[in-house]
């Protein structure tokens, strides 16, 4: 029987990569862990803004392979997870969020 999986989503800034890796490492003893490294984190341009449509597609690819999963998310990653649930494209057993950037979401019309 497969272990329960946890998908880890960071905030908008590339500085969140270390947070994503630390959380994944701390959970991997008990869960299968997966994480998204957002496309703009490795972008050579000045674009330092998450592309929710692109990352939603990546998130859907990850969870399509999982039977049972939860999400641990921070800031913009929490917004991404909630958007995906609202659209009905992911169905995690649970979501644990660390900070929801209400003003960030409001300004972007989310």
Backbone as a ProteinNet text record, in pm:
[ID]
protein_1_A
[PRIMARY]
XXXXXXXXXXXXXXXXXXXXXXXXXXXXXXXXXXXXXXXXXXXXXXXXXXXXXXXXXXXXXXXXXXXXXXXXXXXXXXXXXXXXXXXXXXXXXXXXXXXXXXXXXXXXXX
[TERTIARY]
84	0	88.5	57.6	135.4	111.3	215.8	201.6	124.7	66.2	-1.2	103.9	68	160.4	129.1	233.1	218.1	284.1	209.2	260.3	289.5	412	456	463.6	395.8	392.1	444.7	541.7	599.1	527.9	579.6	528.2	585.2	556	594.6	745.8	814.7	957.4	1042.9	1147.1	1240.4	1310.5	1306	1363.2	1287.9	1167.6	1088	1138.6	1229.1	1279.8	1342	1416.4	1477.2	1369.8	1262.4	1151.2	1086.2	1059.6	998.5	1085.2	1213.5	1304.4	1311.2	1313.3	1318.1	1190.4	1076.4	948.6	941.8	979.7	977.9	1066.7	1187.7	1279.4	1221.9	1157.5	1105	985.7	917	799.7	829.1	943.4	968.2	986	1007.3	1017	881	774.9	641.2	551.5	590.4	506.8	591.7	526.8	590	572.8	680.9	671.5	699.1	626.7	640.4	638.5	708.2	705.7	711.2	657.3	667.3	776.5	863.9	959.4	908.2	848.5	778.8	869.9	811.2	886.5	961.4	902.7	969.3	1088.2	1100.6	1215.8	1345.1	1338.4	1460.5	1462.8	1366.6	1355.8	1471.8	1538.2	1651.3	1605.6	1479.1	1429.8	1401.2	1347.4	1313.1	1175.7	1109.4	976	985.4	945.5	950	809.9	715.1	575.4	525.4	458.1	402.9	298.4	301.5	200.7	104.9	-8.2	-99.9	-150.3	-177.7	-226.3	-121.2	2.9	111.2	135.6	138	165.2	46.9	-74	-191.2	-180.6	-135.6	-116.5	-10.2	97.5	204	151.7	74.8	17.4	-75.7	-156.2	-247.1	-170.2	-57.2	25.9	77.1	121.6	175.5	66.7	-47.9	-149.8	-219.9	-212.1	-274.3	-214.3	-92.1	-24.1	-47.7	-120.1	-134.7	-275.9	-285.7	-416.6	-468.3	-382.3	-420.6	-313.2	-353.7	-253.5	-312.6	-223	-254.2	-161.2	-191.2	-108.1	-64.1	63.3	119	165.5	112.5	138.9	161.7	239	272.7	234.7	165.9	139.9	80.1	150.5	96.7	69.6	143.5	116.9	-16.3	-53.1	-182.4	-293.2	-271.9	-368.2	-382.3	-269.7	-271.9	-353.5	-330.2	-403	-552.7	-589.4	-730.8	-797.5	-725.7	-778.1	-806.1	-712.3	-726	-844.3	-864.3	-979.3	-1108.4	-1111	-1231	-1268.5	-1168.2	-1193.6	-1228.3	-1211.6	-1244	-1140.3	-1017.2	-915.2	-822.4	-829.4	-757.9	-852.5	-829.3	-912.8	-824.2	-748.7	-663.3	-746.9	-691.2	-760.5	-758	-651.9	-641.8	-545.1	-557.7	-464.1	-422.8	-292.3	-239.8	-173.8	-223.5	-172.2	-98.3	10.5	89.7	82.7	-14.6	-31.5	-102.2	-210.3	-279.2	-269.1	-210.1	-187	-313	-402.3	-530.7	-515.5	-432	-414	-349.9	-252.4	-186.2	-290.5	-380.2	-484.3	-585.9	-625.4	-723.9	-673.6	-550.3	-491.7	-489	-470.2	-464.1	-600	-704.8	-838.9	-870.6	-805.1	-826.8	-928.7
-118.3	0	124.7	218.7	341.3	429.9	501.9	595.6	718.2	786.7	912.6	1011.2	1090.7	1187.6	1328.4	1410.4	1552	1631.8	1728.1	1818.3	1950.6	2000	2122.6	2235.9	2345.7	2462.5	2584.3	2650.5	2768.8	2896.7	3006.8	3137.9	3184.6	3306.4	3360.2	3373.4	3423.9	3454.5	3328	3337.3	3224.4	3194.1	3287.1	3262.7	3151.6	3118.6	3011.8	2872.6	2862.4	2730.7	2658.7	2728.9	2663.6	2618.9	2695.6	2656.2	2528.8	2524.3	2406.9	2283.9	2297.1	2182.2	2139.4	2234.4	2199.8	2127.7	2178.1	2114.6	1974.6	1961.7	1829.4	1730.7	1774.7	1685.8	1645.6	1738	1705.4	1609.6	1606.9	1519.9	1385.9	1373.7	1254.5	1125.6	1135.7	1014.5	944.4	1025	971.7	972.8	1048.4	1064.6	1062	1030.6	1054.5	1203.8	1273.1	1418.4	1459.6	1561.1	1619.3	1770.4	1840.4	1986	2047.3	2166.8	2242.4	2346.8	2352.1	2461.8	2546.7	2658.9	2740.2	2780.8	2787.4	2818.8	2951.4	3052.2	3182.2	3184.2	3084.1	3078.6	3057.3	2991.1	2967.8	3054.4	3143.3	3231.2	3330.7	3339.9	3432.5	3576.9	3597	3733	3797.3	3915.8	3987	3948.5	3853.4	3813.3	3735.4	3797.7	3732.7	3714.7	3689.1	3675.2	3536.5	3470.5	3339.2	3348.4	3253.4	3241.9	3132.6	3175.6	3080.1	2975.8	3015.1	2917.7	2811.1	2853.7	2759.4	2666.4	2722.6	2641.3	2551.7	2596.1	2510.9	2386.3	2403.3	2288.3	2194.1	2250.1	2166.9	2092.5	2161.3	2098.1	1983.8	2005.2	1901	1778.1	1799.6	1687.2	1606.1	1675.1	1605.9	1523	1583	1510.7	1403.6	1412	1309.8	1172.2	1167.9	1041.4	989	1065.2	1031.7	986.2	884.7	837.1	917.1	939.1	1004.6	1107.1	1232.8	1336.2	1453	1524.3	1648.9	1754.9	1879.1	1989.9	2071.8	2107.3	2202.5	2320.6	2439.5	2553	2680.8	2768.1	2896.2	3008.2	3107.4	3232.1	3211.4	3249	3234.5	3087.4	2995.8	2853.7	2813	2876.9	2853.6	2904.4	3021.2	3075.3	2978.1	2927.9	2831.7	2708.1	2653.8	2534	2561.5	2674.5	2707.6	2731.9	2793.4	2812.8	2677.9	2585.4	2453.6	2377.2	2386.9	2321.4	2387.4	2520.1	2592.5	2556.4	2532.5	2494	2346.1	2271.1	2128.9	2042.7	2093.9	2017.5	1938.8	1964.6	1881.6	1853.4	1739.1	1700.9	1644.4	1731.5	1683.5	1641.7	1552.7	1515.1	1630.2	1710.4	1826.1	1927.7	2050.6	2156.7	2224.9	2235	2311.9	2435	2551.9	2675.7	2758.3	2817.8	2906.9	3046.1	3122.9	3259.4	3267.2	3339.4	3363	3511.5	3545.6	3686.3	3749.6	3794	3844.5	3963.6	4059.2	4177.1	4137.8	4049.2	3997.7	3937.9	3857	3792.4	3895.3	3987	4087.6	4173.7	4219.3	4303.4	4229.7	4099	4018.7	3965.8	4007.3	3966.6	3822.1	3764.5	3623.5	3614.4
0	0	0	-87.1	-97.2	25.4	62.8	173.6	127.4	222.8	193.3	142.7	45.6	-13.9	35.1	37.2	69.8	-41.2	-94.4	-196.9	-128.3	-144.2	-77.6	-180.3	-148.5	-235.8	-160.3	-216.9	-152.9	-192.6	-142.7	-178.1	-310.6	-348.4	-478.3	-496.7	-399	-411.9	-423.8	-503.7	-516.7	-384.5	-291.5	-158.6	-86.1	-133.9	-73.5	-107.2	-202.6	-241.1	-122.4	-40.5	76	175.1	190.2	277.6	224.6	93.8	31.3	56.3	36.9	56	201.3	294.7	437.5	480.1	437.5	473.6	413.4	288.3	223.5	298	333	406.8	541.7	609.5	742.6	735.6	621.9	608.3	542.1	475.3	393.6	473.4	603	684.3	695.5	692.5	713.7	589.9	488.7	370.1	243.9	132.6	3.1	-23	-49.9	-66.3	-210.5	-252.3	-385.6	-367.6	-452	-442.5	-581.4	-590	-713.7	-697.4	-794.3	-803.2	-917.7	-884	-982	-1096.9	-1214.3	-1335.3	-1325.4	-1265.6	-1260.6	-1164	-1078.9	-989	-1065.7	-1178.9	-1257.9	-1383.4	-1396.2	-1512.6	-1513.1	-1625.1	-1637.9	-1655.3	-1687.6	-1707.4	-1571.6	-1577.3	-1454	-1400.8	-1467	-1424.2	-1293.2	-1187.4	-1056.9	-1000.8	-1089.9	-1050.8	-1089.6	-997.4	-1024.5	-1135.7	-1224.7	-1329.9	-1282.3	-1226.2	-1164	-1262.9	-1386.9	-1485.8	-1513.8	-1532.3	-1561.5	-1442.4	-1321.7	-1202.7	-1168.4	-1200.7	-1181.1	-1268.4	-1391.4	-1480.3	-1424.5	-1370.8	-1310.9	-1187.9	-1106	-986.5	-1026.1	-1128.4	-1174.8	-1223.4	-1288.9	-1334.1	-1216	-1112	-994.1	-927.5	-899.8	-823.8	-906.7	-1038	-1123.3	-1098.8	-1048.3	-1023.7	-881.9	-800	-658.1	-625.1	-540.4	-496.6	-377.1	-282.4	-157.8	-123	-110.5	-85	-7.2	56.3	124.7	69.2	100.2	54	173.5	174.7	270.2	185.7	214.6	127.8	207.3	146.3	207.5	111.2	159.2	88.3	-51.2	-157.3	-293.6	-326.9	-268.2	-287.3	-227	-116.8	-54.1	-146.8	-207.1	-304.3	-421.6	-472.5	-583.5	-547.1	-428.6	-385.1	-373.4	-315.4	-299.8	-435.2	-529	-664.3	-729.8	-714.2	-775.7	-717.8	-587.4	-524.1	-572.2	-576.2	-620.4	-764	-848.2	-987.2	-1000.4	-891.8	-893.1	-963.1	-976.7	-1048.9	-956.2	-826.5	-729.9	-613.8	-548.5	-434.1	-322.8	-257.6	-148.9	-28.3	51.8	175.2	274	268.6	357.1	296.7	343.6	307.5	436.4	456.3	568.1	508.1	545.7	489.1	591.9	547.6	630.9	570.2	612.8	565.8	432.2	429.8	303.4	272.5	159.4	125	63.8	148.4	101	6.6	42.5	-43.2	-175.9	-172	-292.9	-387.7	-333.2	-413.8	-463.8	-378.9	-417	-533.4	-524	-629.2	-761.9	-760.3	-882	-926.6	-856.9	-896.3	-869.3	-771.3	-738.5	-625
[MASK]
++++++++++++++++++++++++++++++++++++++++++++++++++++++++++++++++++++++++++++++++++++++++++++++++++++++++++++++

